[in-house]
Amino acid sequence: MITDSLGAVSFLLFLGLVLGSLALGGAFLLALLLKKVDWALRIAALEVAGIGLYAVLFLIAGLTSHTQVLGLGQEKHICEVDCHMAYAVTGVKRTAQWDDKTARGVFYVVTVRARFDSLTTEHRHRATPLMPNPRTVEVIDAQGRRYPADPGHLYHALYPGEEFTTDFVFDLPADATDPRLVLAAQDWPTRFMIAHENAYLHGKVLFELKT
């Protein structure tokens, strides 16, 4: 299974860092108020050690990662807290005209399948639907140019095992080469999660757009 992160592990490590820092920060202030300087210094040292360990793991995960490019039909799982949404590009069409509009360059009509993978659901009740978290949808070409799309088509509540397909249309310049689809979580905390594709320095999971 190709995922955007370590799932619950990435989330829990980040949550532990945030909650631990808040708890130690409160304990540090309390120690200062009680004039327990030795305790305050020990708490500060523990906080620095915790952040340092997290930073080392964050850097190792990023520097040892690599970008993956998925072909037609290959799925990428985006991890929610207790389950996964699976996405795949199932079709790519190049055309000069679409929906009575003429492309300034070339239209890429990208068909995406979204699926609530029931095999990854452990604690969620089967009768409880999942509404995906915010997503980023854009195409990036070999020149590094980005062409965003409205991700609203992806926001459908699904029950485990359900799926749907939707089209995204990108108007790319005629000189755009090697276009790839970015479909990723948009939540800002993911940029600071260990082993998440949105994290700084970490490799991405992209979709090839070959016709």
N, C-alpha and C positions, 0 to 999 in steps of 0.2 A: 504494500500500500504506500502510495506517494502522498505525503502530507505536507502542510505548510509549517508544521512545528512539531514539538513533542506532545502536543495536546494538553491534557490536564497537568502534565509534569511542568511544562513551560509556564502555565498559568499559576500553578501552586508555588513555584519558586519565586515568581514575581510578587505574588500576594504575600508570601512569607517575608520577602525583603521589605515591602511597604509596611506591613503590620509590625514587623520586628523593629523597623526604624522608628515608627511612631511610639512603640512601647518603650524602647530605650531612650528616645528623646524625652518622654515624660519622666522616666526614672532619673535621667540626668538633671532635669530642672528641679525635681524634688530633692535630689541630693544637694544641689546648690543651695536651695532654700533652707535645708537643714544644716548647711555648712559642713557637709561631709565631703570634703575635697577629695579624699582618697577614693571614696566610692564613685564620685563623679568622674575621676580620671579612669577608673577601671571600666565604667560604663562606656565612656567615650572610646577607649581602646577596643572594647568589644564591638562597638558600632563600626569603627574603622575596619576592623578585621572582617566583619560580615560583608560590608560593602566591597572590600578588596577581594574576597573570595568570589563574590557574585561577578565582579568585573573580570576576574581571570577566567571563570567559566564562560562568561559572555564572549570574551575575545577568542577563546579556544574554539567555541562552537562556530563563530563567524569565520575565523581564518581557516578552519579545516573544511568549511562547506564549499559547495560549488553550484553553479546554476544548472538546472535541468530543463530540457526542452522536450515537451510531450508531443507525440504525434496524434494523428486523427483517431479519436475514440479512446485515447488513454485518459484515465481519470486522475484528478487531483482532489484530495480530501482537505477541506478547510475545517479545522477543528473548532467546534463550540466547546463549552465546558464539559458536557457529558455525552456528546455525540458528534457526528461528522456529516457535512454536506459534501457530496461528490460532484465535481464538475468535469465536463469533457467537451471538447470541440468535435462536433459530429459532421460538420460540413463547412466548406469555404467556397464562396463563389465570387469571381471578379466580373464586374459589369460596368458599363459606362452610364447606364440609366437604371434607376430604381424608384418605384413609387412616383412616377411622373417627374422625377428630378434628374438632372444631368450632373454627373460628377465633375468637379473642377480638375480632378486627376483620374483616379480609379476607385470605384466603390468596392470595398471588401464586405461581403455579406457573410457574417460568421454566425453559424448556428451552434448554440450552446445547450447542452443537456444538464439540468440540475436534478440531483437525486438525493433524497434523504436515506442514507445508508443504514438500514435497520440493523445490520450486523455490528455496528459500532455503538449501539444504544444499550447501555447497561442499567442505568438508574432511572431513566426517563420512562414514565408510564406510556404504554403503547397508544393510549387514547389521547395523549397530549401532543398537539401539533408543534412544529418548530418554525418560528419566523427567523430567517437568517439575520445575523448582525450586518451592519453596513459593509458594503463591498466597494472595491475600486475596480473599474473596468476600463481598460485603455489598450491601445496598440503602441508598441515602441518599434521603431525601425533601426536599421544598422547604423544610421547617422545619429542615433540617440534622440530623435524627435518623438514626441508623445502626442497621441491623438485620443483624448478621453471620450467616453460614452456615458450616457445616463444609466446607472445600474438598477434603476427602478423596476425593470422587467424581472429582476431576480427575487424581488421581495414578495414571495408567495408563501403562505403557511402550508407546510407539508406534514403529513403523518408518516411514520416510519414505513419505508418501502415505496412511497409515492415519488413521482418524477414528472418533469415537464421540459419542453424545449422552447427556446426563444431565440430571436435573431437580433444581432447587433450590426449596425451598418456604419462603416468607417469610410470617409472620403480621404484617401491617401494621395499624396503627390505622385506624379508619374515616375519621379526619380527615387521613390522610396524602395529600399531593398531589404530583403530578409525580415519582413514584418512578423512580430510575435505578439500574442495576446497576453496581457497581464490581467488576471482575475484573482484578486486577493482580498483578505480582510482589510478593513479600513480603520479599525479601532486603534487609537493612538498608543495605548499601552503596549501593543504588540511590538513597537519599535524598541522596547527595552526588555523584551522577553528573551531568555536564553533559547537559542536554536530555533527562533521563529524567522521565517523568510523576510518579514518586514524589518527585522533588527538590522542595525547598522553593521555593515561589513559582511552580512550573511548573503549567501547565494539565493537566487529566486527560482521558483517553479513556473515556467512559462509554457505557452502553447504555440506550436508551429502553425503557420497559416499558409500552407501550400495548397494550390488548387490543382 
